[in-house]
Amino acid sequence: MMGIMNQQQQEPINKTAALEALSPFLNNPRRTIIQVEAFTTVVIMLLLLQLILGSFRRQSARPLVQGGTWVAYTLSFPAIAYTLGLMQSSPVKNVMYPIWAVSLLMAAGCTNAVKVYELGDNKQWKRGLFNVYQYAFYVTLISWLLFPYSLDMKKYFHQYFNRLALLKSPAVVISSLGLIVTVTALMGRELACVLVERGYFFSVGRRVAKFMKKPPAQTGPDPATDMMKGYKYPVHFVGFGKDGNVITIDQILRCEGRLLSSATDHSKRLKDTCMAFAGYQLLKQRYYGMALTEECLDETRDFLFKGLLQTEDDYERAFKIVEMELGFCHDHFFTKHAIIFELETAFFCLFLVRIVLIATVVSFVVKSTLSVKTISAIIEVHTKRTDDIITVLILGSILLIEILQAASYLASDWCKVSVICRYVTSSCYQHSAFIEKLISYLSRLAIFGYWKNSIGQYCTAYGSSPDLAGHKLQSAKRAIVRSLISCDGLPTNGEGSLQRNGVFGEFSWALQGQSHSEIMLIWNIASEYCHLSHYESELSEASENVKEAKFNRRVSHSLSRYCAYLMNSVPELLPGNFGDTKLAMDDVEDDFSRALESPSSAYEAIYELQDQEEGYTSIFMRGMQLGKQLEAMPDRAICWKILADFWAENILYIAPTDNVKGHLELLAKGGELLTHIWVLLTHAGVLKINREKDENTMPRRQPSEENV
């Protein structure tokens, strides 16, 4: 009895609780509108942040750029899902809901500035496809607010088609915009991810592979005319035909149109851009695990050494082509440029339609012609002037993002290749001065760089150092190309450079009986020792060629610290087990820490440490002994030349690797010089080096007293 009375007493309390739960909607429905409005604005701000920071990813490794892009990319999708769900599930409705919903759909799949953040995100294309359908479903339900509930839709559309007044109907315009956005999202973001993950099965990837398997027709480059005579590397496939519809680098270089036949720097840049695109087409084969037909062919080596690197002074051009090639790779794996390139006409038609529809929706908002026409049980909240202003700003931001992304593509190398291919295959283009000027103007547009254009520096004694750029980076590139030309074959672990300098017998002990990571650490310690030595001041007196000696000192110092940076930051790109590399680095740093704990200066501490241990068993002590042996040479210029040549060949030796994904992941984090060298060697036919043979053929021995 008492239980029944208690239950009856509790019933009014439960009803009161239910009314209190509904009170935010009944008493203050405006709160829900403000919440939806705020979330929509935040999503658009995140989209702008993606556009700004994401555009600088490939040329900056700064935490602000990388971390900010990740935050904007990661938070935008759950925010979009939550906001669309809130608009659909809440009984509070506003006439701006359909516009905000379409804006969120555009942010999710159409105008998103970053296709994927990491290379592995391309594998999530099925999830992305599901999300697009989910968002489109929510937008469709929300858009029904603008349609009369009991209207015959066939009669409604027929009425507007007869009047040719579709653009006067807010419901039709907003629904059409949602449909166009959904189609563009599927073609852009999701199809671009499928293109990466199923690239081998797409017609372009298969056609490139089949085309390159044909018997080579190369006859070698002609240095006198700078024409890659007979090189049939594919640039672009037109239509769905076979051989007759492929544009090769040979066709572009031999085009007789005034735009390409002139010997101007502008013409050469256009040809180099197409050459880089042809290299990008071939480089994708390594990502998909396909055999490179041009591997180990004499024609392949001639293309690099007799075409691009005829002399050491051509290093800038060779590295510039590699930069453009890696730029294409970055855009293929991380942006939508590749799919836009393949479906260029369709994308720009959809772009123009979206611009017209967005502008029309803006006019509806400004004229206040929107109204809720459904008779469903809802709580309608009328708009205020603030809602109109915020909606116009949201649509204006999306319009701006659309235009900026279209301009980014028009200023990209993809557009340059596209117009050049059209120019080569169309005689009317070649005879039109206006079109040539237009192509010339487009080809001069450039907004962003290709990579961070600097190399990391790490000192085993003091930790990270400022990155090197400018003339120091150029000096390193020149030295690398000089060593590549001098190798005349596969690079060695340093043995070749020592033999060319005639000192292999004296320093061969520093290359024997250990992993290559240990060898690099030994030579790195020796380089630091020589750099810190007070004998450096005698360089100008001891050397006849001071300029060359300073060049070698700069190269040895920068490449030595760059290799230490690679061992510390990206050991997975280096030969051997990266865990062992990190352990060796830790051991050397511990030795340096003990040395620098001495109350004397850092210089004296390093000099005195050699007397604190017996023998030469540790990496640190072997590096110190090598440093003292180099320091004891009568001519400091020879010392710097030995070190510069060793490090230039060493970085060529460690670059070939099968870790293709590791290199491509770094393209979105500023890039690495090691990746550029990896590509350069790939086009020279050097894909791998048997480093185990180098480690196992020489027994380990200690430096003799005479050498020390």
C-alpha positions in Angstrom: 0.0 0.0 0.0 2.7 2.4 0.9 4.6 1.5 -2.3 1.6 2.4 -4.4 1.2 5.7 -2.6 4.9 6.5 -3.1 4.6 5.6 -6.8 1.6 8.0 -7.2 3.5 10.8 -5.4 6.4 10.3 -7.8 4.4 10.7 -11.0 4.1 14.6 -10.8 7.8 14.8 -10.3 8.5 12.7 -13.4 6.2 14.9 -15.5 7.9 18.0 -14.2 11.3 16.6 -15.1 10.1 15.9 -18.6 8.8 19.4 -19.0 12.1 20.7 -17.6 13.9 18.7 -20.2 11.8 20.2 -23.0 12.1 23.7 -21.6 15.2 24.7 -23.6 13.2 24.1 -26.8 9.9 25.6 -25.6 11.2 28.6 -23.6 14.4 29.4 -25.4 14.5 27.7 -28.9 16.9 30.4 -30.0 19.6 28.7 -28.0 19.6 25.7 -30.5 19.8 28.0 -33.5 22.8 29.8 -32.0 24.5 26.4 -31.3 24.0 25.2 -34.8 25.1 28.5 -36.2 28.2 28.5 -34.0 29.2 24.9 -35.1 28.7 25.7 -38.7 30.9 28.8 -38.4 33.6 26.8 -36.6 33.6 24.2 -39.4 34.0 26.9 -42.0 36.9 28.4 -40.0 38.5 25.0 -39.8 38.1 24.8 -43.6 39.9 28.1 -44.0 42.6 26.9 -41.7 43.0 23.8 -43.8 43.4 25.9 -46.9 46.0 28.2 -45.4 48.1 25.7 -43.5 47.5 22.7 -45.8 48.9 24.6 -48.7 52.2 25.0 -46.9 52.6 21.4 -45.7 54.9 20.3 -48.5 57.3 23.2 -47.9 57.4 23.4 -44.1 58.0 21.0 -41.3 57.1 23.5 -38.6 54.9 22.1 -35.8 52.5 25.0 -36.3 51.9 24.1 -39.9 51.8 20.3 -39.4 50.0 20.3 -36.1 47.5 23.0 -37.1 46.6 21.2 -40.3 46.1 17.9 -38.4 43.8 19.6 -35.8 41.7 21.3 -38.5 41.5 18.1 -40.6 40.7 15.8 -37.7 38.1 18.1 -35.9 36.2 19.1 -39.0 34.6 15.7 -39.7 33.1 15.0 -36.3 32.0 18.6 -36.1 30.1 18.3 -39.4 28.4 15.0 -38.4 27.4 16.4 -35.0 26.0 19.6 -36.5 24.0 17.9 -39.2 22.6 15.5 -36.7 21.6 18.3 -34.4 19.8 20.1 -37.2 17.9 17.0 -38.2 17.0 15.6 -34.7 16.1 18.8 -33.0 12.4 19.9 -33.2 13.7 23.5 -33.5 14.0 24.5 -37.1 15.2 27.6 -39.0 14.9 28.5 -42.6 18.7 28.8 -42.8 19.1 25.1 -41.9 19.2 23.9 -45.6 21.8 26.5 -46.5 24.0 25.6 -43.5 23.6 21.9 -44.2 24.7 22.3 -47.8 27.6 24.4 -46.6 28.7 21.6 -44.3 28.4 19.1 -47.1 30.7 21.3 -49.2 33.2 21.4 -46.4 33.1 17.7 -46.0 33.8 16.5 -49.5 33.8 19.3 -52.1 35.9 22.2 -51.0 38.0 20.4 -48.4 41.5 21.8 -48.9 43.3 18.6 -47.6 42.3 15.3 -49.2 44.1 13.2 -46.7 46.5 14.0 -43.9 48.6 10.8 -44.0 49.3 8.4 -46.9 47.4 5.6 -45.1 44.2 7.7 -45.0 43.7 6.9 -48.7 42.8 3.4 -47.6 39.8 4.7 -45.8 38.0 5.7 -49.0 35.1 3.2 -48.2 34.5 5.0 -44.9 34.7 8.3 -46.6 32.2 7.2 -49.2 29.8 6.1 -46.5 30.2 9.5 -44.8 29.4 11.4 -48.0 26.2 9.3 -48.4 25.4 9.9 -44.8 25.9 13.6 -45.0 23.9 13.8 -48.3 21.0 11.9 -46.6 20.9 14.4 -43.7 21.1 17.3 -46.1 18.2 15.9 -48.2 16.0 15.5 -45.1 16.9 19.0 -43.9 16.2 20.5 -47.4 12.6 19.3 -47.2 11.9 22.3 -44.9 11.7 24.4 -48.1 9.2 22.2 -50.0 5.4 22.2 -49.3 4.5 19.1 -47.4 1.6 17.9 -49.6 2.8 19.2 -52.9 2.9 16.9 -56.0 6.6 17.1 -56.8 6.2 16.1 -60.5 3.7 19.0 -61.0 6.0 21.3 -59.0 9.1 20.6 -61.1 7.0 20.6 -64.3 5.6 24.0 -63.4 9.0 25.5 -63.0 10.5 23.9 -66.0 7.7 25.3 -68.1 8.3 28.8 -66.7 12.1 28.5 -67.1 12.3 29.9 -63.6 14.2 27.2 -61.7 16.6 29.8 -60.4 13.7 31.6 -58.8 12.9 28.7 -56.5 15.0 28.6 -53.3 14.0 25.0 -52.7 15.1 23.9 -56.2 18.4 25.9 -56.2 19.5 24.7 -52.8 18.6 21.1 -53.6 20.4 21.3 -56.9 23.4 22.7 -55.1 23.4 19.8 -52.7 23.2 17.3 -55.6 26.1 19.0 -57.4 28.2 19.1 -54.2 27.5 15.4 -53.6 28.6 14.5 -57.2 31.7 16.7 -56.9 32.6 15.1 -53.5 32.4 11.6 -54.9 34.4 12.6 -58.0 36.9 14.6 -56.0 37.8 13.4 -52.6 36.7 9.8 -52.7 37.6 9.0 -56.3 41.0 10.6 -55.7 41.6 8.2 -52.8 40.5 5.3 -55.0 42.9 6.5 -57.7 45.8 6.2 -55.1 44.8 2.8 -53.7 43.7 1.2 -56.9 46.1 3.1 -59.2 47.5 -0.1 -60.8 44.0 -1.1 -62.0 43.1 2.3 -63.4 43.6 2.6 -67.2 46.3 5.2 -66.9 48.5 3.2 -64.5 48.2 0.0 -66.6 48.8 1.9 -69.9 52.0 3.4 -68.6 53.2 0.0 -67.5 52.3 -1.7 -70.8 53.7 1.2 -72.9 57.1 1.0 -71.0 57.4 -2.7 -71.6 57.7 -2.3 -75.3 61.1 -2.7 -76.9 63.0 0.6 -76.3 63.4 2.9 -79.3 65.9 5.2 -77.5 68.9 6.4 -79.5 70.4 8.5 -76.9 70.3 12.2 -76.2 71.8 14.8 -78.5 73.9 17.2 -76.3 74.4 19.5 -79.2 70.7 20.3 -79.5 69.6 19.4 -76.0 66.9 17.2 -77.4 66.2 13.8 -75.8 66.1 12.2 -79.2 63.9 9.0 -79.3 63.0 8.9 -75.6 59.4 7.6 -75.5 58.7 8.2 -71.9 54.9 8.7 -71.6 53.6 12.1 -70.4 49.8 11.9 -70.9 47.3 9.5 -72.5 44.5 11.3 -74.4 41.2 9.5 -74.7 40.9 5.7 -74.5 43.0 4.7 -77.6 46.3 3.0 -77.6 49.6 4.1 -79.1 48.2 6.9 -81.2 46.8 8.8 -78.2 49.9 8.8 -76.0 52.0 12.0 -75.7 55.6 11.3 -75.1 58.4 13.5 -73.9 60.0 13.1 -77.3 57.0 14.7 -79.0 57.0 17.7 -76.6 60.7 18.3 -76.9 60.4 18.2 -80.7 57.3 20.3 -81.0 57.7 22.9 -83.8 55.3 25.4 -82.2 56.9 28.8 -81.3 56.1 28.4 -77.7 58.3 25.2 -77.3 60.7 25.5 -80.2 62.4 28.7 -78.9 65.5 28.5 -76.9 64.3 30.8 -74.2 64.5 30.0 -70.5 60.7 30.0 -70.4 60.5 27.3 -73.1 63.1 25.2 -71.3 61.1 25.4 -68.0 58.0 24.2 -69.7 59.9 21.2 -71.2 61.4 20.4 -67.9 58.0 20.5 -66.3 56.7 17.9 -68.8 59.9 15.9 -68.3 59.2 15.9 -64.5 55.7 14.7 -65.2 57.0 11.8 -67.2 59.3 10.9 -64.4 56.4 11.1 -61.9 54.5 8.6 -64.1 57.4 6.2 -63.9 58.0 6.8 -60.2 54.5 5.7 -59.3 55.4 2.2 -60.5 57.7 1.8 -57.5 54.9 2.7 -55.2 52.6 0.0 -56.7 55.4 -2.6 -56.6 55.8 -2.8 -60.4 59.1 -3.6 -62.1 60.8 -0.6 -63.8 61.5 -1.6 -67.4 64.2 1.1 -67.7 66.2 -0.3 -64.8 69.8 -1.1 -65.6 69.5 0.0 -69.2 72.3 2.0 -70.8 69.7 4.4 -72.3 68.4 5.1 -68.8 71.9 6.1 -67.5 72.5 8.2 -70.7 69.2 10.0 -70.1 70.6 11.2 -66.8 74.3 11.6 -67.4 74.3 12.6 -71.0 71.0 14.5 -71.0 70.5 16.2 -67.6 73.9 16.0 -66.1 76.2 16.6 -69.0 78.5 18.6 -66.7 78.7 19.2 -62.9 77.2 22.7 -63.5 73.9 21.1 -64.5 73.1 20.0 -61.0 70.6 22.8 -60.4 68.5 21.8 -63.4 68.6 18.1 -62.4 67.5 18.8 -58.9 64.8 21.2 -60.0 63.3 18.6 -62.3 63.3 16.1 -59.3 61.6 18.8 -57.1 58.8 19.2 -59.7 58.5 15.4 -60.0 58.1 15.0 -56.2 55.7 17.9 -56.3 53.5 15.8 -58.6 53.9 12.8 -56.3 52.8 14.9 -53.3 49.7 16.2 -55.1 48.8 12.7 -56.4 48.8 11.2 -52.9 47.7 14.1 -50.7 45.5 16.4 -52.9 42.8 16.2 -55.5 44.9 17.6 -58.4 45.5 14.3 -60.0 41.8 13.4 -60.4 41.1 17.0 -61.5 43.8 16.6 -64.2 42.2 13.4 -65.5 38.7 14.9 -65.4 39.5 18.5 -66.0 36.6 19.5 -68.2 34.0 17.9 -65.9 35.5 19.5 -62.8 35.6 23.0 -64.2 32.0 22.7 -65.5 30.8 21.6 -62.0 32.9 24.5 -60.5 31.1 27.1 -62.6 27.7 25.6 -61.8 28.6 25.7 -58.1 29.6 29.3 -58.3 26.4 30.3 -60.0 24.2 28.4 -57.5 26.1 29.7 -54.5 25.7 33.3 -55.8 22.0 32.7 -56.3 21.6 31.4 -52.7 23.4 34.5 -51.5 20.8 36.6 -53.3 18.0 34.7 -51.7 19.5 35.4 -48.2 20.0 39.1 -49.0 16.4 39.5 -50.3 14.9 37.4 -47.5 12.9 35.2 -49.9 13.4 32.0 -47.9 10.5 30.5 -45.9 9.6 27.2 -44.2 6.9 25.4 -46.1 6.6 22.1 -44.3 3.6 21.5 -42.0 5.5 18.9 -39.8 5.4 19.2 -36.1 8.3 21.6 -35.6 9.3 24.6 -33.5 10.1 27.3 -36.1 12.4 30.1 -35.1 12.4 33.1 -37.4 15.7 34.5 -38.6 17.3 37.7 -37.4 19.5 40.1 -39.2 22.5 38.4 -37.5 21.6 35.1 -39.0 21.5 36.7 -42.5 24.9 38.3 -42.0 26.5 35.1 -40.7 25.0 33.0 -43.5 26.3 35.5 -46.2 29.7 35.3 -44.5 29.6 31.5 -44.6 28.6 31.4 -48.2 31.2 34.1 -49.1 33.9 32.1 -47.4 33.0 28.9 -49.3 32.9 30.9 -52.5 36.4 32.3 -51.7 37.7 28.9 -51.0 36.3 27.5 -54.2 38.0 30.3 -56.2 41.3 30.0 -54.4 41.4 26.2 -54.9 40.6 26.7 -58.6 43.3 29.3 -58.9 45.7 27.0 -57.1 45.2 24.3 -59.7 45.5 26.9 -62.6 48.9 28.0 -61.1 50.1 24.4 -60.5 52.4 22.3 -62.7 49.4 20.0 -63.5 47.7 22.8 -65.4 51.0 23.6 -67.2 51.3 20.0 -68.4 47.6 19.9 -69.4 47.9 23.0 -71.6 51.2 21.9 -73.1 49.7 18.5 -74.1 46.8 20.3 -75.7 49.2 22.6 -77.5 51.3 19.8 -78.9 48.3 17.9 -80.2 46.4 20.8 -81.7 47.8 22.7 -84.7 45.3 25.6 -84.2 46.9 26.2 -80.8 50.3 26.4 -82.3 49.2 29.0 -84.9 47.3 31.2 -82.5 49.3 34.0 -81.0 46.6 34.7 -78.4 46.6 31.1 -77.1 50.4 31.0 -76.9 50.3 34.2 -74.9 47.6 32.8 -72.6 49.6 29.5 -72.1 52.7 31.6 -71.5 51.0 33.6 -68.8 49.5 30.6 -67.1 52.8 28.8 -67.1 54.5 31.7 -65.3 52.0 31.4 -62.4 53.6 29.9 -59.2 52.1 30.2 -55.7 53.9 27.6 -53.5 57.3 26.0 -53.4 58.0 22.3 -53.8 59.6 21.5 -50.5 61.2 23.2 -47.5 64.4 23.7 -49.5 66.6 23.1 -46.5 68.3 20.2 -44.8 68.2 19.3 -41.1 71.4 19.5 -39.0 72.2 17.4 -35.9 75.4 17.5 -33.9 76.0 14.3 -31.8 77.6 16.5 -29.2 75.1 19.3 -28.9 71.9 18.1 -30.4 69.8 19.8 -33.1 71.2 22.7 -35.0 69.5 25.2 -37.3 68.6 23.9 -40.8 70.8 24.8 -43.6 69.6 26.5 -46.8 70.8 28.9 -49.5 74.3 28.6 -50.8 75.2 25.9 -48.3 72.5 23.6 -49.6 73.5 24.4 -53.2 77.1 23.5 -52.3 75.9 20.2 -51.0 73.9 19.5 -54.2 76.9 20.3 -56.4 79.1 18.0 -54.4 76.6 15.2 -54.6 76.3 15.5 -58.4 80.1 15.7 -58.7 80.4 12.4 -56.7 77.6 10.8 -58.8 79.5 11.6 -62.0 82.8 10.4 -60.5 81.4 7.1 -59.3 80.8 5.9 -62.9 78.7 3.0 -61.5 77.2 2.1 -58.2 78.2 4.3 -55.2 80.2 2.6 -52.5 80.3 3.1 -48.7 83.2 5.5 -49.1 85.8 3.2 -50.5 85.5 4.8 -54.0 86.1 8.3 -52.7 89.1 7.2 -50.6 90.6 5.4 -53.7 90.1 8.5 -55.9 92.0 10.6 -53.3 94.7 8.0 -53.0 94.3 7.4 -49.3 92.4 4.1 -49.1 95.3 2.3 -47.5 95.5 4.9 -44.7 91.8 5.2 -43.9 90.3 1.8 -45.0 90.1 0.7 -41.4 87.3 3.2 -40.7 85.1 1.4 -43.3 85.5 -2.2 -42.1 83.8 -4.7 -39.8 80.7 -2.7 -38.7 77.3 -1.7 -39.9 77.0 1.3 -42.1 75.3 3.3 -39.3 78.4 2.8 -37.1 80.6 3.8 -40.1 78.6 7.1 -40.5 78.9 7.8 -36.8 82.7 7.2 -36.8 83.1 9.6 -39.7 80.6 12.1 -38.2 82.7 12.2 -35.0 85.8 12.7 -37.0 84.2 15.5 -39.0 83.1 17.3 -35.8 86.6 16.8 -34.4 88.2 18.5 -37.4 85.6 21.2 -37.5 86.1 22.1 -33.9 89.9 21.9 -34.2 91.8 25.2 -33.8 93.9 24.2 -36.8 91.0 25.3 -38.9 92.4 28.8 -38.8 95.5 27.7 -40.7 93.4 26.8 -43.8 94.1 30.0 -45.7 97.9 29.6 -45.2 98.1 25.8 -45.8 96.1 25.7 -49.0 96.8 27.1 -52.5 93.1 26.9 -53.6 91.4 28.5 -50.6 88.0 28.8 -52.3 87.9 25.0 -53.1 89.1 24.2 -49.6 86.4 26.3 -48.0 83.8 24.7 -50.3 84.9 21.2 -49.2 84.8 22.2 -45.6 81.3 23.6 -45.9 80.1 20.4 -47.7 81.7 18.0 -45.3 80.3 19.9 -42.3 76.7 20.2 -43.7 76.4 16.7 -45.1 78.0 15.1 -41.9 75.4 16.8 -39.7 72.6 16.0 -42.2 73.4 12.3 -42.0 73.4 12.6 -38.2 70.0 14.3 -38.5 68.7 11.4 -40.7 70.0 8.8 -38.1 68.3 10.7 -35.3 65.0 11.8 -37.0 64.2 9.4 -39.9 66.4 6.2 -39.3 63.7 4.1 -41.1 65.0 5.6 -44.4 68.5 4.4 -43.8 70.0 0.9 -44.5 70.0 -1.5 -41.6 67.6 -1.8 -38.7 66.5 1.6 -37.5 66.4 0.4 -33.9 70.1 -0.5 -34.0 70.8 2.9 -35.5 69.0 4.7 -32.6 70.9 2.6 -30.1 74.3 3.5 -31.7 73.3 7.1 -31.7 72.4 7.0 -28.0 75.8 5.4 -27.1 77.7 8.1 -29.0 75.7 10.8 -27.3 76.3 9.3 -23.9 80.1 9.4 -24.6 79.9 13.0 -25.7 77.9 13.8 -22.5 80.5 12.3 -20.3 83.2 14.2 -22.2 81.5 17.5 -21.9 81.0 17.1 -18.1 84.6 17.9 -17.7 85.3 21.3 -16.1 87.6 22.2 -18.9 86.4 23.6 -22.3 84.5 21.4 -24.8 87.5 21.3 -27.0 89.9 20.1 -24.3 87.3 17.6 -23.1 87.1 16.0 -26.5 90.9 15.9 -26.9 91.4 14.4 -23.4 88.7 11.7 -23.6 90.9 9.5 -25.7 93.1 8.8 -22.7 90.2 7.8 -20.5 89.6 4.4 -22.2 91.7 1.5 -23.4 91.7 0.4 -27.0 89.5 1.6 -29.7 86.4 -0.6 -29.2 83.7 2.1 -28.9 82.3 4.0 -31.9 83.3 7.3 -30.2 86.9 6.3 -29.7 87.2 5.1 -33.2 85.8 8.3 -34.5 88.2 10.3 -32.3 91.2 8.3 -33.7 90.0 9.0 -37.3 89.7 12.7 -36.5 93.2 12.8 -35.1 94.5 11.0 -38.1 92.8 13.5 -40.4 94.0 16.4 -38.3 97.6 15.2 -38.6 97.6 15.6 -42.3 100.1 18.4 -43.4 97.6 20.0 -45.8 94.2 20.9 -44.2 92.8 21.3 -47.7 93.4 17.6 -48.4 91.7 16.7 -45.1 88.5 18.7 -46.1 88.5 17.2 -49.6 88.7 13.6 -48.2 85.7 14.4 -45.8 83.7 16.2 -48.5 84.1 13.4 -51.0 83.3 10.7 -48.4 80.1 12.3 -47.3 79.0 13.1 -50.9 79.4 9.4 -51.9 78.0 8.2 -48.5 74.7 9.9 -49.0 74.5 8.4 -52.5 75.2 5.0 -51.0 72.4 5.2 -48.3 69.8 6.7 -50.6 68.6 3.6 -52.6 65.9 1.9 -50.7 62.7 -0.1 -51.1 60.9 2.0 -48.5 58.9 4.0 -51.0 56.1 4.8 -48.6 58.5 6.2 -46.1 59.8 8.7 -48.7 56.4 9.6 -49.9 55.1 10.2 -46.4 57.8 12.8 -45.9 56.6 14.8 -48.9 53.8 16.2 -46.8 56.1 17.1 -44.0 58.5 19.4 -45.8 60.4 16.8 -47.8 64.0 15.5 -47.5 67.1 16.0 -49.6 67.6 12.2 -49.3 64.3 11.7 -51.2 65.5 13.9 -54.0 68.7 11.8 -54.3 66.6 8.6 -54.1 64.6 9.8 -57.2 67.8 10.9 -59.0 69.3 7.5 -58.5 66.0 5.8 -59.5 66.2 7.5 -62.9 69.8 6.4 -63.2 68.7 2.8 -62.8 70.1 2.4 -59.3 67.3 1.0 -57.3 69.2 -1.0 -54.7 72.7 -1.7 -53.5 73.9 -4.9 -51.9 75.3 -3.4 -48.7 75.7 -6.7 -46.9 78.5 -7.6 -49.3 80.3 -4.4 -48.3 80.0 -5.2 -44.6 81.0 -8.9 -44.9 83.9 -8.8 -47.2 86.3 -6.8 -45.0 87.4 -8.0 -41.6 87.4 -5.5 -38.8 90.7 -4.1 -37.7 92.0 -1.3 -35.6 93.9 1.8 -36.9 97.6 1.3 -36.8 99.9 3.5 -34.7 101.4 4.9 -37.9 98.0 6.1 -39.2 97.1 7.6 -35.8 
